[in-house]
Amino acid sequence: MIKFRILESIDMNQIRLWRNEQLSILRTSYGLTQQSQLEFYNNKISNRDSNCRFWAVISGDKSLCGMVGLENIQWDNRIAEISLITDPDKANLIPNILKTLLEIAFDHINLVSVFSEVYECSPYLKLWEQTSRMNNGMGVSIPLRKFHGGKYHDSTLFTFIRGVEVTNESTSLEPTSELN
């Protein structure tokens, strides 16, 4: 079981350490300093005018186990990009974290579509694929998206759309309800 709560500045150093341990999963391939992580917190997370919304992820034992958010929110188009950093030892919570985030994105924030790019060199790719299947998501492979470990890696762009069921027979989308 997981819960989301307000992300606090005191959480940011631990999140930075987890982030810096997992550079293969990130678009940016450099570690963050305490100062740069604090600037991110002040400029993006704590700024009410920011086009991002982030939460701390709390595990069943009430400990911090990650940070999840919606970035680059386009309010006019009602789309956003998923951001997720977890304690590597609690990566098995990723499907539950994403399910909760999708409920917030669609049922509370009223977004229509959320997406995330996951690199094939990510140890979490299988968890994203599982989450996609469980939540009517779809994935599209994109070649040569990240240089890591001396070679280029493909990625999968996962997209989740409110009120749409993805069929296995084709890539066509079948609406299951009206969008507001």
NORQUI-V678407 format. One record per residue. N is the residue number from 1. NEAR is the number of other ideal C-beta (glycine too) atoms within 8 Angstrom. D_CENTER is the distance of its C-alpha to the mean C-alpha in whole Angstrom. Layout:
# NORQUI-V678407
N,NEAR,D_CENTER + N,NEAR,D_CENTER
This chain:
# NORQUI-V678407
1,5,18 + 2,12,15 + 3,6,15 + 4,11,14 + 5,7,16 + 6,5,16 + 7,11,15 + 8,7,18 + 9,7,20 + 10,5,21 + 11,11,18 + 12,13,17 + 13,9,19 + 14,8,18 + 15,13,14 + 16,11,16 + 17,8,18 + 18,13,15 + 19,12,13 + 20,9,16 + 21,7,17 + 22,10,14 + 23,10,15 + 24,10,15 + 25,10,11 + 26,8,11 + 27,5,12 + 28,4,15 + 29,8,17 + 30,5,19 + 31,6,19 + 32,10,18 + 33,6,22 + 34,8,22 + 35,6,23 + 36,8,20 + 37,14,18 + 38,10,20 + 39,8,20 + 40,11,17 + 41,12,17 + 42,9,20 + 43,8,19 + 44,10,16 + 45,11,15 + 46,8,19 + 47,8,20 + 48,4,20 + 49,3,20 + 50,8,17 + 51,7,15 + 52,12,12 + 53,7,11 + 54,11,10 + 55,11,11 + 56,12,12 + 57,15,12 + 58,11,15 + 59,12,17 + 60,5,20 + 61,4,22 + 62,5,21 + 63,6,20 + 64,11,16 + 65,11,14 + 66,15,11 + 67,13,9 + 68,14,6 + 69,12,6 + 70,15,7 + 71,10,9 + 72,7,12 + 73,11,13 + 74,9,16 + 75,6,18 + 76,4,21 + 77,6,19 + 78,9,16 + 79,10,13 + 80,14,10 + 81,9,7 + 82,13,3 + 83,12,3 + 84,13,4 + 85,10,8 + 86,13,10 + 87,9,14 + 88,8,15 + 89,4,17 + 90,10,15 + 91,11,13 + 92,5,14 + 93,13,13 + 94,13,9 + 95,10,11 + 96,9,12 + 97,14,9 + 98,14,7 + 99,11,11 + 100,10,11 + 101,14,8 + 102,11,10 + 103,9,13 + 104,10,13 + 105,14,11 + 106,12,14 + 107,5,17 + 108,7,17 + 109,9,15 + 110,6,17 + 111,13,15 + 112,9,16 + 113,11,13 + 114,14,9 + 115,12,8 + 116,11,6 + 117,11,9 + 118,11,9 + 119,14,13 + 120,8,16 + 121,9,16 + 122,10,13 + 123,6,15 + 124,10,12 + 125,11,12 + 126,6,14 + 127,11,12 + 128,16,10 + 129,10,13 + 130,9,14 + 131,14,11 + 132,12,12 + 133,7,16 + 134,7,16 + 135,10,14 + 136,8,16 + 137,11,13 + 138,10,15 + 139,11,14 + 140,7,16 + 141,7,17 + 142,10,18 + 143,5,20 + 144,6,21 + 145,10,17 + 146,10,17 + 147,6,20 + 148,11,20 + 149,5,23 + 150,3,26 + 151,6,24 + 152,7,22 + 153,12,19 + 154,11,18 + 155,12,14 + 156,14,13 + 157,10,11 + 158,14,10 + 159,11,11 + 160,13,11 + 161,9,14 + 162,10,16 + 163,9,19 + 164,10,19 + 165,7,20 + 166,10,20 + 167,7,23 + 168,3,24 + 169,3,27 + 170,4,25 + 171,5,23 + 172,5,24 + 173,9,22 + 174,8,24 + 175,8,24 + 176,6,24 + 177,5,25 + 178,5,25 + 179,7,23 + 180,3,24
